[in-house]
Amino acid sequence: MQDDISGWNEWNAHFKGIEEISSPSELHGLLTGIVCVTQAPTTDEWSQILNTLNVPALTAEALQSLTDEADDVSHALSDDELDYLPMLPDDTHVLEERVTALADWCAGVVLGFGLACGRIRGDEQELIEHLQEVAAVEFEDSDNDEEGEESYLELYEFVRLIPVSLSIGRTKTPVAESSLLQNFHAKSRNQDTAVDPQTVVEMFTPHRPS
């Protein structure tokens, strides 16, 4: 199955039960958005990043999976082959599940990019808006046909390489120097002026259907 080849089965097994994150695909989007801006986080840095998002501590194996995938994604985003792929379920899954996973992934990219990025370049606002639009896509029963499959593939190809565009031309910031861990370090110092990640979440979160 493609899910085994892509790594989806292992990824899903590690991260499907995290209540604070909509889905494993959203986590992969979050990871992708982060490494559009920063160097690939280490295992310790992932622990700190997830802490700022109030995600419970993960197993060592899950953290290592995050770290390894971030390295792979970082290389894929800088590769001229344009072979970056979102972590999504394959076509053995029902269309609704795949559409929802794609929407989650888009939301994750937007959030990760927003948390890590100190500024948006002039041409990036439109790219972010495209991701937000797909993140807000609602699946309807009438979409479950051949035309719906074609629309899904079009959306997939439309957004798949947006992270490459967000990544190109950037000097990747060390995670410790990015805005990602401001809240973590502020909490560690028991400061009253800690940066609230919810502000960034609200700014960069698409209007998702309820």
C-alpha positions in Angstrom: 0.0 0.0 0.0 1.1 3.6 -0.7 0.4 4.4 3.0 3.4 2.1 3.9 5.6 3.6 1.3 4.8 7.3 2.1 5.2 6.7 5.8 1.5 7.5 6.6 0.8 4.4 8.6 3.7 5.0 10.9 3.0 8.7 11.2 -0.6 8.1 11.9 0.2 5.6 14.5 2.4 8.0 16.3 0.2 11.1 16.2 -3.5 10.2 15.7 -4.4 10.5 19.3 -3.2 14.1 20.0 -6.4 16.1 21.0 -4.6 19.4 20.6 -3.9 18.8 17.0 -6.8 18.1 14.5 -5.0 15.2 12.8 -1.6 13.8 11.9 -1.8 15.6 8.6 -2.2 18.9 10.4 0.9 18.1 12.4 2.8 17.4 9.2 1.6 20.7 7.8 2.7 22.4 11.0 6.2 20.8 10.7 6.3 21.9 7.0 5.4 25.5 7.8 8.1 25.7 10.4 10.9 24.4 8.3 9.9 26.8 5.5 11.4 29.4 7.8 13.8 27.7 10.2 16.4 25.0 10.2 15.0 21.6 11.1 14.3 21.4 14.8 16.2 19.0 17.0 14.4 16.5 19.3 14.7 18.9 22.2 13.5 21.8 20.2 10.4 19.8 19.1 9.6 19.1 22.8 9.8 22.9 23.4 7.7 23.8 20.3 5.0 21.3 21.3 5.1 22.6 24.8 4.2 26.1 23.6 1.2 24.5 21.9 0.2 22.7 25.1 0.7 19.3 23.4 1.4 16.6 26.0 4.8 15.0 26.0 5.4 12.5 23.3 7.3 9.3 23.4 10.9 9.3 22.4 10.1 7.3 19.3 7.4 9.8 18.2 9.8 12.8 18.8 12.5 11.0 16.8 10.0 10.5 14.0 9.2 14.3 14.0 12.9 15.1 14.0 13.7 12.7 11.1 10.7 13.9 9.0 11.7 17.6 9.6 15.1 16.8 8.2 13.6 15.1 5.2 11.1 17.9 4.5 13.8 20.5 4.9 15.8 18.8 2.2 12.8 18.3 0.0 11.9 22.0 0.2 15.3 23.0 -1.0 15.6 20.4 -3.7 15.3 21.4 -7.3 13.4 18.1 -8.0 10.2 19.6 -6.5 9.4 16.2 -4.9 8.0 17.5 -1.6 4.9 15.5 -0.6 2.4 16.3 2.2 1.8 13.4 4.6 -1.7 12.4 3.6 -3.7 9.1 3.5 -3.7 7.4 0.1 -6.5 6.7 -2.3 -7.6 3.5 -0.6 -9.2 5.9 2.0 -12.6 7.4 1.3 -12.6 10.7 -0.4 -14.0 12.6 2.5 -11.1 11.4 4.7 -8.6 12.6 2.1 -10.3 15.9 1.6 -10.3 16.5 5.4 -6.7 15.5 5.7 -5.7 17.9 3.0 -7.6 20.7 4.6 -5.9 19.9 7.9 -2.5 19.9 6.3 -3.1 23.3 4.8 -4.2 24.7 8.2 -1.1 23.2 9.7 1.2 24.8 7.1 -0.4 28.2 7.8 0.0 27.8 11.5 3.5 26.6 11.5 4.6 29.3 9.1 2.9 31.9 11.2 4.5 30.7 14.4 8.0 30.6 12.9 7.9 33.6 10.7 8.9 37.1 11.8 7.6 38.6 8.6 5.7 37.8 5.4 7.3 38.7 2.1 5.2 40.7 -0.4 4.4 37.7 -2.6 3.5 35.4 0.3 0.2 36.8 1.5 -1.6 35.4 -1.5 0.0 32.0 -1.0 -1.1 32.0 2.6 -4.6 32.9 1.5 -4.7 30.0 -0.9 -3.8 27.6 1.9 -6.5 29.2 4.1 -9.1 28.7 1.4 -8.3 25.1 1.0 -8.2 24.6 4.7 -11.8 25.8 4.9 -13.1 23.4 2.2 -16.2 21.5 3.3 -16.9 18.0 1.9 -20.4 17.3 0.9 -22.0 13.9 0.0 -22.6 15.1 -3.5 -18.8 15.5 -3.9 -18.3 11.7 -3.6 -18.0 10.9 -7.3 -15.5 11.0 -10.1 -15.7 14.8 -10.4 -15.0 15.0 -6.7 -11.9 12.9 -7.1 -10.7 15.1 -9.9 -11.4 18.2 -7.8 -9.4 16.7 -4.9 -6.4 16.0 -7.1 -6.5 19.5 -8.5 -6.6 21.0 -5.0 -3.8 18.7 -4.0 -1.5 19.7 -6.9 -2.5 23.4 -6.4 -1.3 23.5 -2.7 1.4 20.8 -2.7 4.3 23.0 -3.8 3.2 26.2 -2.0 5.6 25.4 0.9 8.4 25.3 -1.7 7.6 28.8 -2.8 7.4 29.9 0.9 10.9 28.3 1.5 12.7 29.5 -1.6 15.1 32.4 -1.1 15.0 32.3 2.7 18.1 32.0 4.9 16.8 29.5 7.4 16.8 30.8 11.0 18.1 28.6 13.8 15.1 27.5 15.8 16.5 29.1 19.0 16.6 32.5 17.2 13.2 32.2 15.7 9.9 33.4 17.2 8.9 29.7 17.8 10.3 29.4 21.3 9.7 32.9 22.6 6.8 31.7 24.8 8.6 28.6 26.0 11.6 30.6 27.1 9.4 33.3 28.7 7.5 30.6 30.7 10.8 29.1 31.7 11.9 32.4 33.1 8.5 32.9 34.8 8.0 36.2 33.0 4.6 37.9 33.1 5.2 39.2 29.5 5.2 35.8 27.9 4.2 35.7 24.2 0.8 34.1 23.9 0.9 31.7 21.0 -2.9 31.9 20.9 -2.5 35.3 19.3 -0.6 33.9 16.4 -3.0 30.9 16.2 -5.9 33.2 15.8 -4.1 35.3 13.2 -3.0 32.5 11.1 -5.8 30.0 11.6 -8.2 29.6 8.7 -11.9 29.9 9.3 -12.6 26.2 9.5 -16.1 24.8 9.0 -17.7 23.6 12.3 
